């Protein structure tokens, strides 16, 4: 039976329950069970069974009965990496390393604005993966944010706003393999049959970057918000209250701690993760056969994060115990407290992925929305409608990658219909291809920023100590101007295709900054 409007009920119920109860786990449970009820046509027993099965599968524990299956469990290794980060946060606090970091950096950083700028700069160095960025940047900046009373919600916004956009804008990140695979699957290739557009997928990906309007405009707007001190909406109220975490004086200090004690675990984490990316990608630098780009494409990011986290925790623990700034008993408490710190986020991720799995596989919500909306697309408004529809689908199912896999075939199929060009063609034959791909990718990212199901905001909330619900609410006030400006940009791109993409992006960025200024002035009055 083809999907009907009923398949949109679960995500809408999640949103409604969040607004009424402000309880994320309960809201996800309502969404999962309602999705299971629809799937089983109202059979209560089968609905409960399906709900529990999805939770078990997405916990990453299903089928883990050997080392190889353990290392192949993407979800489980991601969860363990989250726990490792929680342990590191607690360990750096208990050893006095966090206080040593604050004591040194406070001499260079003298205001809230400089802390926020430091957060944006740090995000640039974590372009390799959006999860790595969201989890690590927030954790590293947390002590400084507390020192200068930068609210966790502001730090969560800065972390989220910089993680996915930077990762997709840098063609050396973990996203490269997924996008190139999708491009090959829709027929953009030099060798894989059937070929629709004869071009190298990586070359097409590079050419698409100037058309990634949402990430580009959000990047510029985030810097503008920080440098101009833009603050309005619910975020303004929270910023007036100051940080809700303990004051920096509550951090224990140690005469034996130094900045090195703080940097050592983080440098070790970054170095090990990057090394493992090259190793699991079979890079020539590690004795393999793949080039750097090919290694990134074939790398197992979840294994790299797990290994990096494990080595960082074990090596740092041994180092601190050897220096006698940590005892074995205290190290055991760090493990326990680190797990407790991340447990709510782990549960939310399991629930979000479980609901996303039901929406994608059982209910096919994304397919229904795409089929419903695709007849509304016209040539002149093709880019902007790709952006809007991809954003809607991404927001409903909470996954950028799932939306990419869903929307790319639809978008390229409609392009073929518009062009009426049989057989294989070259990139130059489809002037709308790059804008359409850029718009679709932009919509995929924008949708996840507004979605309660998306994992990236959950991870940013966890690393910065912010409430996930409040993070989405406060962040949306900044993202709406960016989204409107992106809509204007893609509209211009479709109506005036001769305009260079950088010029269109500049117009969009300027529009976003103007809207942000207007928002601040209207709020102040």
ZAVO-746514 format. One record per residue (C-alpha): chain; y negated, z, x negated; residue number from 0. Coordinates in steps of 0.05 Angstrom, whole numbers, plus 5000, padded with zeros to 4 digits. Layout:
N
  chain  north    up  east  resi
      A      Y     Z     X   NUM
...
***
This chain:
525
  chain  north    up  east  resi
      A   5000  5000  5000     0
      A   4932  4980  4970     1
      A   4882  5036  4958     2
      A   4830  5051  5012     3
      A   4767  5093  5017     4
      A   4811  5155  5020     5
      A   4823  5151  4944     6
      A   4750  5170  4933     7
      A   4759  5237  4968     8
      A   4786  5279  4909     9
      A   4727  5269  4861    10
      A   4678  5278  4918    11
      A   4713  5343  4937    12
      A   4708  5367  4865    13
      A   4633  5355  4865    14
      A   4624  5389  4933    15
      A   4666  5449  4913    16
      A   4627  5457  4848    17
      A   4561  5457  4886    18
      A   4587  5508  4935    19
      A   4626  5555  4890    20
      A   4600  5540  4820    21
      A   4672  5551  4797    22
      A   4699  5493  4755    23
      A   4773  5513  4753    24
      A   4775  5523  4829    25
      A   4739  5457  4839    26
      A   4789  5419  4795    27
      A   4847  5452  4831    28
      A   4819  5428  4898    29
      A   4812  5358  4870    30
      A   4882  5357  4839    31
      A   4916  5383  4902    32
      A   4877  5337  4949    33
      A   4895  5277  4904    34
      A   4968  5298  4906    35
      A   4966  5306  4982    36
      A   4939  5235  4989    37
      A   4991  5208  4940    38
      A   5049  5242  4977    39
      A   5020  5226  5046    40
      A   5012  5299  5065    41
      A   5078  5326  5040    42
      A   5061  5397  5018    43
      A   5122  5410  4975    44
      A   5116  5343  4939    45
      A   5041  5354  4931    46
      A   5051  5422  4897    47
      A   5106  5391  4853    48
      A   5062  5332  4833    49
      A   5002  5378  4818    50
      A   5045  5423  4773    51
      A   5077  5362  4740    52
      A   5009  5333  4723    53
      A   4984  5399  4695    54
      A   5048  5405  4653    55
      A   5043  5334  4627    56
      A   4969  5340  4609    57
      A   4980  5407  4574    58
      A   5013  5365  4520    59
      A   5076  5408  4521    60
      A   5121  5359  4558    61
      A   5173  5327  4513    62
      A   5153  5368  4452    63
      A   5221  5383  4422    64
      A   5213  5360  4350    65
      A   5161  5354  4295    66
      A   5150  5280  4310    67
      A   5140  5291  4384    68
      A   5093  5349  4369    69
      A   5051  5306  4322    70
      A   5051  5251  4375    71
      A   5024  5296  4430    72
      A   4951  5276  4433    73
      A   4931  5328  4484    74
      A   4966  5386  4450    75
      A   4938  5372  4381    76
      A   4868  5365  4411    77
      A   4876  5433  4444    78
      A   4900  5465  4380    79
      A   4840  5435  4342    80
      A   4795  5468  4394    81
      A   4829  5535  4380    82
      A   4822  5525  4305    83
      A   4747  5515  4315    84
      A   4744  5579  4356    85
      A   4780  5616  4300    86
      A   4731  5588  4249    87
      A   4671  5610  4291    88
      A   4698  5681  4297    89
      A   4718  5683  4224    90
      A   4650  5660  4199    91
      A   4618  5714  4242    92
      A   4663  5772  4221    93
      A   4659  5756  4146    94
      A   4583  5755  4147    95
      A   4582  5682  4128    96
      A   4544  5664  4191    97
      A   4490  5715  4173    98
      A   4487  5688  4102    99
      A   4477  5618  4130   100
      A   4421  5644  4174   101
      A   4388  5681  4117   102
      A   4386  5618  4074   103
      A   4368  5567  4126   104
      A   4315  5609  4160   105
      A   4273  5598  4097   106
      A   4274  5523  4112   107
      A   4274  5524  4188   108
      A   4214  5559  4219   109
      A   4215  5541  4293   110
      A   4255  5521  4353   111
      A   4235  5448  4342   112
      A   4261  5448  4270   113
      A   4328  5477  4294   114
      A   4333  5421  4346   115
      A   4315  5368  4294   116
      A   4368  5397  4247   117
      A   4419  5390  4303   118
      A   4402  5317  4313   119
      A   4405  5302  4239   120
      A   4472  5338  4232   121
      A   4500  5295  4289   122
      A   4487  5233  4248   123
      A   4538  5255  4197   124
      A   4593  5263  4250   125
      A   4592  5191  4275   126
      A   4667  5183  4260   127
      A   4689  5213  4327   128
      A   4653  5239  4390   129
      A   4701  5298  4399   130
      A   4692  5317  4326   131
      A   4616  5314  4334   132
      A   4614  5351  4401   133
      A   4658  5408  4376   134
      A   4632  5416  4305   135
      A   4557  5406  4310   136
      A   4551  5457  4366   137
      A   4592  5507  4328   138
      A   4553  5498  4263   139
      A   4485  5502  4296   140
      A   4502  5561  4341   141
      A   4478  5617  4294   142
      A   4411  5582  4280   143
      A   4401  5569  4355   144
      A   4410  5643  4367   145
      A   4362  5661  4312   146
      A   4305  5620  4342   147
      A   4324  5631  4415   148
      A   4343  5559  4428   149
      A   4381  5564  4493   150
      A   4455  5544  4491   151
      A   4442  5494  4547   152
      A   4390  5458  4504   153
      A   4438  5455  4446   154
      A   4493  5430  4492   155
      A   4447  5374  4516   156
      A   4429  5353  4445   157
      A   4502  5355  4424   158
      A   4526  5313  4483   159
      A   4468  5264  4479   160
      A   4484  5248  4406   161
      A   4560  5249  4403   162
      A   4586  5189  4443   163
      A   4523  5145  4434   164
      A   4525  5151  4358   165
      A   4601  5141  4356   166
      A   4597  5075  4395   167
      A   4535  5050  4358   168
      A   4569  5058  4290   169
      A   4625  5006  4283   170
      A   4664  5051  4235   171
      A   4684  5104  4286   172
      A   4746  5123  4325   173
      A   4723  5081  4384   174
      A   4730  5017  4344   175
      A   4805  5011  4353   176
      A   4803  5022  4429   177
      A   4747  4972  4441   178
      A   4777  4919  4395   179
      A   4844  4927  4429   180
      A   4811  4917  4497   181
      A   4774  4856  4472   182
      A   4840  4826  4448   183
      A   4873  4841  4514   184
      A   4820  4802  4553   185
      A   4829  4742  4508   186
      A   4776  4750  4454   187
      A   4815  4736  4391   188
      A   4828  4688  4334   189
      A   4904  4692  4337   190
      A   4931  4731  4397   191
      A   4951  4688  4456   192
      A   4925  4674  4507   193
      A   4856  4661  4476   194
      A   4797  4657  4523   195
      A   4741  4663  4472   196
      A   4758  4643  4401   197
      A   4724  4697  4360   198
      A   4741  4757  4317   199
      A   4739  4820  4361   200
      A   4705  4861  4307   201
      A   4651  4807  4300   202
      A   4641  4808  4376   203
      A   4636  4884  4374   204
      A   4582  4881  4320   205
      A   4544  4828  4360   206
      A   4548  4873  4422   207
      A   4512  4932  4389   208
      A   4440  4908  4405   209
      A   4461  4904  4478   210
      A   4485  4976  4482   211
      A   4421  4996  4518   212
      A   4442  5064  4545   213
      A   4464  5093  4478   214
      A   4404  5063  4442   215
      A   4353  5087  4494   216
      A   4386  5156  4499   217
      A   4384  5162  4423   218
      A   4309  5146  4421   219
      A   4295  5189  4482   220
      A   4331  5250  4454   221
      A   4289  5247  4390   222
      A   4227  5239  4433   223
      A   4246  5299  4476   224
      A   4253  5342  4414   225
      A   4192  5318  4375   226
      A   4146  5320  4436   227
      A   4175  5385  4463   228
      A   4191  5354  4531   229
      A   4218  5409  4577   230
      A   4221  5408  4653   231
      A   4268  5419  4711   232
      A   4321  5474  4707   233
      A   4321  5468  4631   234
      A   4249  5493  4629   235
      A   4269  5556  4666   236
      A   4326  5570  4619   237
      A   4284  5557  4557   238
      A   4234  5608  4581   239
      A   4289  5660  4585   240
      A   4309  5646  4513   241
      A   4380  5647  4485   242
      A   4431  5687  4523   243
      A   4477  5700  4464   244
      A   4471  5763  4420   245
      A   4411  5766  4374   246
      A   4424  5746  4302   247
      A   4417  5818  4281   248
      A   4483  5831  4317   249
      A   4519  5787  4266   250
      A   4553  5830  4213   251
      A   4528  5818  4143   252
      A   4563  5827  4077   253
      A   4534  5835  4007   254
      A   4591  5790  3982   255
      A   4576  5733  4030   256
      A   4534  5672  4011   257
      A   4518  5604  4038   258
      A   4580  5577  4003   259
      A   4623  5622  4048   260
      A   4594  5586  4108   261
      A   4596  5516  4081   262
      A   4665  5518  4049   263
      A   4706  5518  4114   264
      A   4661  5463  4144   265
      A   4663  5418  4083   266
      A   4737  5428  4079   267
      A   4745  5411  4152   268
      A   4703  5347  4147   269
      A   4736  5324  4082   270
      A   4807  5337  4108   271
      A   4795  5302  4174   272
      A   4765  5241  4140   273
      A   4822  5239  4089   274
      A   4874  5244  4144   275
      A   4840  5188  4183   276
      A   4850  5143  4123   277
      A   4921  5168  4112   278
      A   4945  5160  4184   279
      A   4911  5092  4186   280
      A   4951  5070  4125   281
      A   4889  5055  4084   282
      A   4894  5022  4016   283
      A   4855  5082  3989   284
      A   4917  5124  4008   285
      A   4967  5075  3980   286
      A   4975  5036  4044   287
      A   4961  4964  4063   288
      A   4902  4967  4112   289
      A   4829  4956  4095   290
      A   4779  5011  4113   291
      A   4763  4979  4180   292
      A   4837  4967  4196   293
      A   4853  5038  4177   294
      A   4801  5065  4226   295
      A   4831  5020  4280   296
      A   4902  5046  4268   297
      A   4885  5119  4252   298
      A   4913  5177  4293   299
      A   4850  5217  4306   300
      A   4888  5274  4340   301
      A   4932  5283  4279   302
      A   4872  5281  4233   303
      A   4834  5334  4274   304
      A   4896  5379  4278   305
      A   4911  5374  4203   306
      A   4838  5384  4184   307
      A   4832  5445  4229   308
      A   4897  5475  4204   309
      A   4880  5468  4131   310
      A   4810  5493  4141   311
      A   4832  5556  4178   312
      A   4890  5572  4131   313
      A   4850  5558  4067   314
      A   4788  5595  4092   315
      A   4830  5654  4114   316
      A   4864  5659  4046   317
      A   4797  5652  4011   318
      A   4764  5707  4052   319
      A   4824  5753  4045   320
      A   4825  5742  3969   321
      A   4751  5760  3967   322
      A   4765  5821  4010   323
      A   4713  5801  4061   324
      A   4771  5796  4111   325
      A   4835  5836  4119   326
      A   4901  5811  4147   327
      A   4890  5853  4210   328
      A   4820  5825  4219   329
      A   4846  5754  4208   330
      A   4897  5765  4263   331
      A   4840  5788  4309   332
      A   4802  5725  4290   333
      A   4861  5683  4315   334
      A   4864  5723  4380   335
      A   4789  5722  4393   336
      A   4784  5648  4374   337
      A   4837  5631  4425   338
      A   4801  5672  4479   339
      A   4736  5639  4461   340
      A   4764  5569  4475   341
      A   4814  5586  4530   342
      A   4767  5570  4589   343
      A   4750  5502  4559   344
      A   4824  5487  4546   345
      A   4840  5501  4619   346
      A   4783  5457  4643   347
      A   4806  5400  4599   348
      A   4877  5404  4625   349
      A   4851  5404  4696   350
      A   4802  5347  4683   351
      A   4856  5303  4650   352
      A   4906  5320  4706   353
      A   4858  5298  4760   354
      A   4838  5237  4720   355
      A   4911  5218  4714   356
      A   4921  5222  4789   357
      A   4858  5182  4803   358
      A   4878  5128  4753   359
      A   4953  5122  4762   360
      A   4972  5147  4831   361
      A   4909  5133  4873   362
      A   4879  5076  4831   363
      A   4809  5100  4849   364
      A   4777  5059  4794   365
      A   4812  4995  4816   366
      A   4790  5006  4888   367
      A   4717  5017  4869   368
      A   4717  4957  4822   369
      A   4748  4912  4876   370
      A   4700  4938  4928   371
      A   4638  4928  4886   372
      A   4654  4863  4849   373
      A   4636  4815  4907   374
      A   4565  4842  4903   375
      A   4554  4815  4833   376
      A   4509  4754  4822   377
      A   4493  4716  4758   378
      A   4420  4738  4753   379
      A   4437  4811  4762   380
      A   4504  4809  4727   381
      A   4487  4855  4668   382
      A   4452  4909  4709   383
      A   4507  4909  4762   384
      A   4560  4914  4707   385
      A   4522  4976  4682   386
      A   4516  5007  4751   387
      A   4588  4994  4773   388
      A   4618  5016  4707   389
      A   4576  5079  4712   390
      A   4600  5094  4782   391
      A   4673  5084  4763   392
      A   4666  5125  4699   393
      A   4632  5182  4737   394
      A   4686  5183  4790   395
      A   4746  5183  4742   396
      A   4712  5220  4683   397
      A   4738  5175  4627   398
      A   4699  5123  4588   399
      A   4761  5093  4556   400
      A   4798  5087  4622   401
      A   4737  5053  4652   402
      A   4733  5005  4594   403
      A   4805  4984  4605   404
      A   4792  4976  4679   405
      A   4725  4940  4678   406
      A   4733  4892  4619   407
      A   4784  4847  4654   408
      A   4742  4846  4718   409
      A   4677  4831  4681   410
      A   4707  4776  4638   411
      A   4744  4747  4698   412
      A   4678  4741  4736   413
      A   4645  4709  4675   414
      A   4700  4657  4674   415
      A   4687  4645  4748   416
      A   4612  4637  4736   417
      A   4622  4589  4677   418
      A   4677  4547  4708   419
      A   4699  4530  4637   420
      A   4774  4517  4631   421
      A   4813  4531  4567   422
      A   4790  4563  4503   423
      A   4716  4567  4487   424
      A   4672  4596  4433   425
      A   4625  4656  4437   426
      A   4563  4611  4443   427
      A   4591  4581  4507   428
      A   4583  4648  4544   429
      A   4511  4673  4534   430
      A   4523  4728  4585   431
      A   4585  4755  4550   432
      A   4550  4801  4500   433
      A   4500  4829  4551   434
      A   4557  4840  4601   435
      A   4600  4876  4549   436
      A   4541  4918  4527   437
      A   4524  4936  4599   438
      A   4596  4954  4615   439
      A   4603  4999  4554   440
      A   4535  5030  4569   441
      A   4557  5046  4640   442
      A   4622  5076  4616   443
      A   4584  5126  4573   444
      A   4529  5140  4623   445
      A   4580  5155  4678   446
      A   4616  5207  4636   447
      A   4549  5243  4623   448
      A   4542  5255  4698   449
      A   4616  5270  4712   450
      A   4645  5339  4722   451
      A   4712  5309  4700   452
      A   4688  5284  4632   453
      A   4716  5321  4571   454
      A   4657  5308  4524   455
      A   4607  5353  4561   456
      A   4662  5406  4568   457
      A   4672  5406  4492   458
      A   4597  5409  4479   459
      A   4591  5468  4527   460
      A   4649  5503  4491   461
      A   4620  5494  4421   462
      A   4550  5517  4440   463
      A   4570  5573  4486   464
      A   4538  5542  4548   465
      A   4561  5542  4620   466
      A   4593  5474  4635   467
      A   4564  5470  4706   468
      A   4494  5489  4684   469
      A   4500  5441  4625   470
      A   4512  5382  4672   471
      A   4456  5404  4719   472
      A   4403  5414  4665   473
      A   4424  5352  4626   474
      A   4419  5306  4687   475
      A   4344  5318  4692   476
      A   4336  5286  4623   477
      A   4388  5232  4634   478
      A   4360  5204  4699   479
      A   4298  5175  4665   480
      A   4342  5146  4611   481
      A   4389  5115  4663   482
      A   4330  5086  4702   483
      A   4301  5056  4639   484
      A   4369  5026  4621   485
      A   4373  4996  4690   486
      A   4305  4963  4680   487
      A   4328  4936  4612   488
      A   4391  4904  4639   489
      A   4353  4876  4698   490
      A   4304  4842  4650   491
      A   4362  4817  4608   492
      A   4392  4782  4668   493
      A   4328  4753  4697   494
      A   4298  4733  4630   495
      A   4358  4718  4585   496
      A   4314  4687  4532   497
      A   4283  4755  4515   498
      A   4311  4783  4449   499
      A   4355  4844  4459   500
      A   4313  4888  4411   501
      A   4250  4873  4452   502
      A   4286  4891  4517   503
      A   4311  4955  4485   504
      A   4241  4972  4462   505
      A   4215  4963  4533   506
      A   4271  5007  4559   507
      A   4259  5062  4507   508
      A   4184  5061  4522   509
      A   4198  5065  4597   510
      A   4244  5124  4586   511
      A   4192  5162  4545   512
      A   4139  5148  4597   513
      A   4185  5174  4653   514
      A   4200  5236  4612   515
      A   4126  5250  4602   516
      A   4114  5240  4677   517
      A   4171  5288  4692   518
      A   4140  5342  4648   519
      A   4071  5333  4678   520
      A   4096  5333  4750   521
      A   4137  5395  4737   522
      A   4079  5432  4704   523
      A   4036  5419  4766   524
***
